[in-house]
Amino acid sequence: MMKVAALFSGGKDSVYAIYIAQQWGWDVIHLVSLQSKNPASFMYHTINIHLTPLLSKSLRIPLIFAETAGNKETELQDLKKLLSPLNIDGVISGAIASEYQRTRIEEICYDLKLKSFTPLWHKNQQQLLLEQISAGFKIMIVGVFAEGLDNTWLGTILDTKNIDNLFHQTTKYGINSAGEGGEFETLVLDAPLFSQELLIDQFHTIWKRDHGYFQIESAHLKAH
């Protein structure tokens, strides 16, 4: 059986990559999360990354969690340090279209003699999001950073009713339908592979002229 570690942010694509890997019969034995001190990091999600320990508990997969300064020159080395001692065959990530992320993960895996797997790579992005919702993923938008997406989207749970509106906006403004270019960020609150749902206790929204965040201050898990 293939043993892999999953790069994990709690967003829809990192969770869905794990979901697919498990359907393939692979053993996802570690989650790996890096909390970047640089909110403009090219490699790592930063919004609500502090919730990955709770999501790890719901997934029943051990989490390896560390901080990185988020410097472009050293943030890859920080990831390499986390992966190097692991007894795994490869690393999976939720990259869809970002050559920047995919190639840098592949470089690390090459150095460590690991295989790099991107189960979502170049899949149709609208279809992918529809598949995630159809599979039972409860996906919340927690950050918007593109024209056409205003503060009313913050905290929105994507469903079959509002997804058409999202696709209309992404098509109208020429932005990525899956948010792969950083146009929006997500958090998965529940999914078929979760043993418990993530419930939000306290939050606040931050809006800065043309972009904003849904910042979760506290949350807990509730059994299904």
Secondary structure, 3 states (H helix, E strand, C coil): CCEEEEECCCCHHHHHHHHHHHHCCCEEEEEEEEEECCCCCCCCCCCCHHHHHHHHHHHCCCEEEEEECCCCCCHHHHHHHHHCCCCCCEEECCCCCCHHHHHHHHHHHHHHCCEEECCCCCCCHHHHHHHHHHCCCEEEEEEECCCCCCHHHCCCECCCCCHHHHHHHHHHCCCCCCCCCCCEEEEEEECCCCCEEEEEEEEEEEEECCEEEEEEEEEEEEEC
